[in-house]
């Protein structure tokens, strides 16, 4: 007998690698906006036609931009904004439940949001998703 939870778990794709945002010396990882963003885009784009539509992914990016802009204007309030930034993970899980995105994108977003611990990290996360979306549009073409 098929177990629906198991079937869902089997269909649940992952990114398959850990994103390195910063090198050991704390500087931006040299390959972050190039090789890493491209590799992530290739993996996330290799999905069912109806999932991971670029317009859907863009909504997550747009919300991240909104929080990054607020943090840039009021850096002293960053820790008040952080819970709302982290809520993007719940929104991605909801979108996955509705089959709008898949586990590979959720994994990408989770890693990106988990990285954020400061306003500067938030800026870096935003730039990474921007690079990812550029490569994604090329890969997916929707």
N, C-alpha and C positions, 0 to 999 in steps of 0.2 A: 504494500500500500504506500502511495506517495505521501510524504509529509510536506505540507505547504511551506512550513518554516524552513525545512532543509532545502527545498527547491529554491526558495528565495535566497538563501545563503549561498547556494551553488552558483546562482546567477549574479551574485554580488561581486562585481569586479573591483579590483584595487589598482592603485597606481603602480605598485610593484617596486618602488624604490623610495628612499628617504631624500627629501629635498634638503640640500645644504644651502642655507641662506648666507651664512657668514663663514669665513675661514677661521682657523684656530686663533689667529691674531685679532679677530673681531672685525676685520674688513669684509666688505661685500665679496662673496664668492665670485671669482672672475667669470665663471661659466653660468651664473644664475640667469641672466637675461638672454642668454644665447642657447647653449647646449641643453641646460636643464629645462628651460621654458619650452624649447622645441621638442625634447623627449616627452615631456608631460603632455604637450599638445597632440603628439602622435598617438599616445596611449589613450587619452580621453576621446579623441576623434574616432578611434576604432571601435565604434559602438553601433547599436541599432539606429536606423535612420531617424526614428521619432524621439530618441533621447539625446540629451546634451546639445540641444539646438543653441546656436550662438546667441540668439536673443535671450534665452533663459539664463545662460552663463553670464551674459552681460549684466543682468539684473543684480547678480551677486557682486560683480565688479563695481557697478554704480553705487551700491550701498556702501561698499568698502571705501570708495572715493568720498562719499558724503562724510563718513566718520573720520577719515584722514584729514579732510579739510577742516572739520570742527576741531580736531586735535591740533592742527597747525595754527589755527586762530587762537586757541586757548590751551596751550600745552600744560598749564597747571591743572586743568580739569581732565587730563587724559584718563586717569583712573576712574572717573565717573563715566566715561565713554566706553571703557574696556568691556564691561558686561554686555553692552549692546553690540559691540564688535563680535564678541564670542557667541552671541545669539545667532549669528549667521550660520553657525554649525547646525543649530536646531532647524533653521529654515532650509538648509540643504538636505537634512535628513527627511524633512517633510516633503520636499520636492522629489527626493528619491522614492519615498513611499507612494507618490503619485505617478512614478515612472517618467518624470520630466528630466531627471538627471540620473546617472548611474553611480555605482560605488567608486569608480575611478575618479570622477569629479569630486565626489564627497571626500574621498581620501586626500585629494589635492587641496581642497579648501580647508579641511581639518588641519593638515600640516601647516598650511599658510597661517591660519588663525592661531594655532598653538604657538607658533613662532613669536607672535606679537606680545611684547612685554613693555614697550615704550612707544612714544610718538614716532621716534625714528624708525623703529621696527615696523610700525604701521605704514609709514611712507615706503619702506622697502617692500613690504607685502603688496602694497598697491602697485608699485612698479613691476614687481614680478608677475602679478596677474595681468597687467597691461601687456607685457611681453608674451605671456602665455596666450592671451586672446589674439594677438597678432599672428602667431604661428598657427593657432587653432583655426582661424578663419581660412588660412591657406590649406590646412589639412582637411577640414570638414567641408568647406565650400558652401555652407548653407547660409 
